[in-house]
Amino acid sequence: MLVPPLKGWPHDGPALAASEVGVQGWNVLAGDLPLPVAVLKREALAHNIAWMAERTRAWGVELVPHGKTTMSPQLFRRQLEAGAWGITFATVMQVAVGVAAGVRRALIANEMMDASDLAHLAALRRRHADLRVIFLVDSAPQLALIETWHARQADPVPPFEVLLEIGFGGGRTGVRSEDEALALARALRASPAVHLAGIECYEGLWAKGESGADRAWVDTLMDRVDAVAAACVREGLFEGEEVIVSAGGSAVFDLVAARLTPALGRPVRGLLRSGCYVTHDHGTYTRMMEAMAPRLGCGCADALRPALEVWALVQSCPEPGLAIVGAGKRDLSFDMGMPVPIARAAAGQRTAQPVPAGWRIDALNDQHAYLRWDAGDAALAAQAPAVGERIGLGISHPCTTFDKWHWMPIVDEAYRVCDAVTMQF
């Protein structure tokens, strides 16, 4: 239930279920929602979900999209309905949100060892007999903490399913060498507290958007994954017949997908975890797609499409070449690039128009954006925004826009509100 006051919600609007929002007759450009407001474009959203579902099927891997991108139960359900094998999370709290939304296969792409986290995972599994949760392990100390908790339980607790995480020097989590990885895999196999289901890595933060460098990087990392997985198979360290191999951020997922089903002499289930695909963006991931599209044999417009925008008012035009727009760090992403002006609509106008190519956002405050253009350019000066005009901003990196909102309307191409999603961060 959406209960006002909420950012972007009509000031005198009633409390509504998200499913009731689409029949209210609201239109963003008619002024029915106070600005700023973040919106999801219906057609682009549906396209992205269907496109990634089809791609992963063609690659022969399963999609387990990262739920932390949106933390939206409604979007989880859309992804699952399109064929996602499960949903990836980063914390136990996020898993609980997913389970309440109907998720029954959850991958925690993170190390778990805290007693309260383990207790809650065990409780979730008791309450939901069909729930499967898998998390990561990368060290003997972590395993010792899990074993200590497991041994102290008065009632027997089934072993936790885990993936061995492979890392690299200077990276984030993950075992740093193949010898360390194999030693830990042996300890996992011998432990009564866990079952080793497969192997995992993460490549995304080090992608450059240059095909040659990115391919070399992914191959280097996945070669290590293959080597450790093969050694584990030879020693019989994996539980069960099927081996899970998982990787995949949102930057070079095509290169990763090609390496998720190595020949191990037994069934392999490749799990691709890309999450930002669901809305894509106008910044970082658009740049990554420009490098990826030729590898996929398609144009960028045929691949993923930006589906997330933030609309805000021009509040002031205090000097030539500058307009202050009423949206800032509390409303949209800025950790991987500034927002991008993409559309405008004058006060009273219900049709969005493209913005001049010379417009840019070069700074943000908490709730203000600095929209600039070349004041000496006569053509740009003639197209300067006016106080009260609405500006549509594209974002770079959707994760850190979603977490700034409790809800987002889904709009059609005319910005009529036709549905809504909620976020539970």
C-alpha angles and dihedrals in degrees: 000000000000108000119186145262090073131146109262093013120121108269092233096029122133127244108269141176111247088246090061097054096082094063096053094090094234122161122191094213092047089064095249092132123050115240141280097052131160114220137189118219108230100213096045092047093052091045093052094049092049094042095054092043090055093044094053091047090052091049092050095239134114124246117229100171119204107257093197088076092072109000084206118143091201092055092045088057093049091051093048092047088054089057107272110161091220142315128274121224138180102213140030090245089058090050090054090054090050094048090052087053092053102267110151101171114054129175116195104205090202142072116271123198109126112119094229091050093050091047092052093048089051090049092050090052091050092051094045113041091186094053118115118190124180125184138179132263124191108162146039092238090057091049090050091055091050091048092048092053092044093051093051096058114112092210121048114264119203113241117271117246111238141180122216108237119221116206137167139226113289092012132109123266125340139090110293103213138033092238091054090047093053092046091052091046089056090051091049091051091052095047121102090205100063143032116215105227100171148302135292144188139171124223105165106099093058099051115118104193090247112117098214096049094040094050092050091049095048092046092050093052096041092047086062091048091051093049094050092043092051091049090049091052092050090054095042094240099143118087117230130009098281123072120207118215114186136180139123138120122187100267106069103007093144092061091047095047090059089060101045099090106054119176103259101154092252136064114296125197112201114207117197113198104192111147110167091067089084092077101004111196147236095251134031098014094041087058091048090049090053087063094039100048095070089050089053093046095239141098121260091248090057092051126052120344130206108257103168124080136164117213121203142164128257100241102180142003098198099166140004112290096018135092125173112222120200101239128083148146092325091057110038147018122283103153094092102030141323122287117266123232105233108158144017137197123186119229108284093016118119098192123081119223131195117263123237114275092241096063118108141164109230103170143019135204123190093283106002135077124201108226110193140180136168104285090198093059106095094202093052092044089055090054096046115143120253130227107269094027118132118236125197114214125199116210138221115225110011097210094076094046095052093055091060095063137063092202142003129202118230109225136191124230090280090052092249109153109242103162142350142221131206130217126217108193 
